[in-house]
Amino acid sequence: MYKRYNDWRKYVLPLAVLVIVGFGMYLQTAYHAHEDSLVREKAFEKRQDVNLICDTMEQIIRLDDEVNAELVQYALWYAVSHIESEYVSTFAQLYQQIGGNLTPLIELSPGVAGGLKHNPLDYPEFVESIQKHDDGSLVYWYATEEAGGRNVHMYYRWVSIPDGNGYDTRYLVAVGISKYTITEHLDPSIIYGTIALVIVASVIVLGCALLLIRLGHIYEERAGDKWRGDNDRRR
C-alpha cells in the first residue's frame, strides 16, 4: 500500500481519473452530436418534401383556374398519407380548416414500438405558430411508455385549394420526425472499438500515474540520488 502524500503526487491519480472521465464524456458527446446532425438533416429533407408537395399543388392551381378541386385535394391527401404510412417512424397529417377548427383527414399508423404518435395540436407553441405563420419549424419533447422520450422536429405549411364555388379551403400539412426516423447509424464495430480504446487508454493512463507516484517515492527515499552505487547493487 502506498502511503498518503501531501506533495504534488497527491494530484497525479485524481488527475489521471479526470482525464479518463473527460475522454469518455467527450466520446459520448461526439456520438450524440453525430446522431443529432443526422436528425437535423432528416428534418430538412422532410421540410423539402412538404414544400415540394405544396408547391406542386399551388402550381397546378395557378396554371388552371378551372382545375378539378376534388382531384387536387385527393392528390394532396394521397401525398401526405403516403409519407405517414410508408416513411419510417414519421408523423404526417393533413388538416382541413373548417371555421376555426382543424380536422385531421389521415388515420395515423402506430408509432415507435406500437405506441401512439403525438398530436401537435396538444402543444400550445405549435397552435400559436400555425395561427401566425404560413409555414414554420418547431422542436418539442414527446415521450411514450413504449419508446421513451425524444425530440420531435416538426415542419408545417398552409396551402389553399379552391373548392370550385369561388372560395378557398385551407389545408395544413404537418410532418414530424425524431431520432427513431433515422435508419443509418454508426457501425457497431466503431462503437465497440472506441470502448476498447477507452479501456486500453484507461489502463495505460492509470498505470503511468501509479508508476510516477512509485518512482517519486523511490526518488524521495534515495534523497534525490537517481543511481545506485556498487554497494547498493550487491544488496
C-alpha positions in Angstrom: 0.0 0.0 0.0 1.2 3.5 -0.8 1.3 6.0 2.0 -0.6 9.2 1.8 1.3 12.0 0.1 1.0 15.7 0.8 3.1 17.0 -2.1 2.4 17.1 -5.9 1.9 13.3 -6.0 -1.5 13.5 -4.4 -2.8 15.2 -7.5 -1.4 12.6 -10.0 -4.0 9.9 -9.5 -7.1 12.2 -9.4 -5.8 14.0 -12.5 -5.5 10.7 -14.3 -9.0 9.7 -13.4 -10.3 13.1 -14.5 -8.6 12.7 -17.9 -10.2 9.3 -18.4 -13.7 10.5 -17.4 -13.3 13.6 -19.6 -12.3 11.4 -22.5 -15.3 9.1 -22.1 -17.7 12.1 -21.8 -16.2 13.7 -24.9 -16.8 10.5 -26.9 -20.3 10.2 -25.6 -21.0 13.8 -26.6 -19.5 13.3 -30.0 -21.8 10.3 -30.6 -24.9 12.2 -29.6 -23.8 15.2 -31.7 -23.5 12.8 -34.7 -27.0 11.5 -34.1 -28.4 15.0 -33.7 -26.8 16.0 -37.0 -28.5 13.1 -38.8 -31.9 14.0 -37.2 -31.5 17.7 -38.3 -30.6 16.5 -41.8 -33.6 14.3 -42.0 -35.8 17.1 -40.7 -34.5 19.3 -43.5 -35.3 16.6 -46.0 -38.9 16.4 -44.7 -39.2 20.2 -45.0 -38.2 19.9 -48.7 -40.8 17.1 -49.2 -43.6 19.2 -47.7 -42.6 22.3 -49.8 -42.4 20.1 -52.9 -45.9 18.8 -52.3 -47.4 22.2 -51.5 -45.6 24.0 -54.4 -46.8 21.4 -56.8 -50.5 21.8 -55.7 -50.2 25.6 -55.9 -48.6 25.4 -59.3 -51.4 23.2 -60.7 -54.0 25.6 -59.4 -52.1 28.6 -60.8 -51.9 27.0 -64.3 -55.6 26.2 -64.5 -58.2 28.3 -62.7 -60.8 25.7 -63.5 -58.8 22.7 -62.2 -60.8 19.9 -60.6 -60.7 20.9 -56.9 -61.5 17.4 -55.7 -58.7 16.0 -57.8 -56.2 18.4 -56.3 -57.5 17.7 -52.8 -57.1 14.0 -53.3 -53.6 14.4 -54.7 -52.6 16.4 -51.6 -54.3 13.8 -49.3 -52.5 10.9 -51.1 -49.1 12.5 -50.9 -49.3 13.2 -47.2 -50.9 9.9 -46.4 -48.1 8.2 -48.3 -45.5 9.9 -46.1 -47.4 8.8 -43.0 -47.7 5.2 -43.9 -44.5 4.5 -45.9 -41.8 6.6 -44.3 -40.1 5.1 -41.3 -41.4 6.4 -37.9 -42.6 9.6 -39.4 -45.6 11.7 -38.3 -47.6 13.2 -41.2 -51.0 14.7 -41.0 -53.3 16.8 -43.3 -55.7 19.1 -41.5 -58.7 20.8 -43.1 -59.7 24.1 -41.6 -63.4 24.3 -41.1 -64.4 27.5 -39.4 -61.8 28.0 -36.6 -61.2 24.3 -36.1 -58.7 21.9 -37.7 -60.0 18.4 -38.7 -57.4 15.7 -39.3 -58.0 13.8 -42.6 -55.5 10.9 -42.2 -55.7 7.9 -39.9 -52.3 7.6 -38.2 -50.4 4.4 -38.1 -48.9 3.1 -34.9 -45.8 4.9 -33.6 -42.4 3.6 -32.4 -42.7 0.2 -30.6 -46.5 0.3 -31.1 -47.0 3.5 -29.1 -49.2 6.4 -30.1 -48.0 9.1 -32.3 -48.1 12.6 -30.8 -50.8 15.2 -31.6 -49.1 18.5 -32.4 -52.4 20.3 -31.6 -51.7 19.4 -27.9 -48.7 21.7 -28.0 -49.5 25.4 -27.4 -46.4 26.6 -29.2 -47.5 24.7 -32.3 -51.0 26.1 -32.3 -49.7 29.6 -31.7 -47.2 29.2 -34.6 -49.7 28.0 -37.2 -52.0 30.9 -36.3 -49.3 33.4 -37.0 -47.3 32.0 -39.9 -47.9 30.3 -43.2 -45.1 27.8 -42.5 -42.6 27.1 -39.8 -40.4 24.6 -37.9 -40.6 23.6 -34.2 -38.9 21.2 -31.9 -40.6 19.8 -28.8 -40.4 16.8 -26.4 -42.6 13.8 -26.7 -42.5 10.6 -24.6 -44.3 7.2 -24.6 -44.0 4.2 -22.3 -43.1 2.1 -25.3 -40.2 4.2 -26.7 -39.3 6.7 -24.0 -38.7 10.3 -24.7 -37.4 12.1 -27.8 -37.4 15.4 -29.5 -39.9 15.8 -32.4 -38.8 18.0 -35.2 -41.9 19.4 -36.8 -42.4 21.3 -40.0 -45.8 22.7 -41.2 -47.2 24.6 -44.1 -50.5 26.0 -45.1 -51.9 25.5 -48.6 -55.2 26.9 -50.1 -57.2 25.0 -52.7 -60.3 26.4 -54.5 -63.4 24.4 -53.7 -65.0 25.1 -57.1 -67.5 27.6 -55.7 -65.4 30.6 -55.7 -63.9 30.0 -52.2 -60.6 28.6 -51.0 -60.3 25.8 -48.5 -57.2 25.9 -46.3 -55.3 22.8 -45.6 -52.4 22.4 -43.1 -49.6 19.9 -43.9 -47.6 18.8 -40.8 -44.7 16.4 -40.9 -42.6 15.5 -37.9 -39.6 13.2 -37.3 -37.5 12.1 -34.4 -34.3 10.1 -33.8 -36.2 6.9 -34.5 -36.7 8.1 -38.1 -33.0 7.6 -38.7 -32.2 4.3 -40.2 -28.4 4.7 -40.7 -26.2 4.6 -37.6 -22.6 4.2 -36.7 -21.2 0.7 -37.4 -21.2 -1.4 -34.2 -17.6 -2.2 -34.8 -16.7 1.5 -34.4 -18.6 1.7 -31.1 -17.0 -1.4 -29.7 -13.6 -0.4 -31.0 -14.0 3.0 -29.3 -14.9 1.3 -26.0 -11.9 -1.0 -26.3 -9.6 2.0 -26.9 -11.1 3.8 -23.9 -10.4 0.7 -21.7 -6.8 0.3 -23.0 -6.1 4.1 -22.7 -7.5 4.0 -19.1 -5.2 1.2 -18.1 -2.2 2.9 -19.6 -3.0 6.3 -18.0 -3.7 4.8 -14.6 -0.5 2.6 -14.9 1.6 5.6 -15.8 0.1 7.6 -12.9 0.9 4.8 -10.4 4.3 4.4 -11.8 5.0 8.1 -11.5 3.9 8.0 -7.9 6.1 5.0 -7.2 9.1 6.4 -8.9 8.7 9.6 -6.9 8.5 7.6 -3.7 11.8 5.8 -4.6 13.5 9.1 -5.6 12.4 10.5 -2.3 13.9 7.6 -0.3 17.2 8.0 -2.1 17.3 11.6 -1.2 17.4 12.7 -4.9 20.1 10.1 -5.9 18.9 8.5 -9.1 21.7 5.9 -9.3 22.7 3.1 -7.1 26.3 2.5 -6.2 28.1 -0.8 -6.3 27.2 -1.5 -2.7 23.6 -0.8 -3.4 23.6 -3.2 -6.3 25.1 -6.0 -4.1 22.3 -5.6 -1.7 
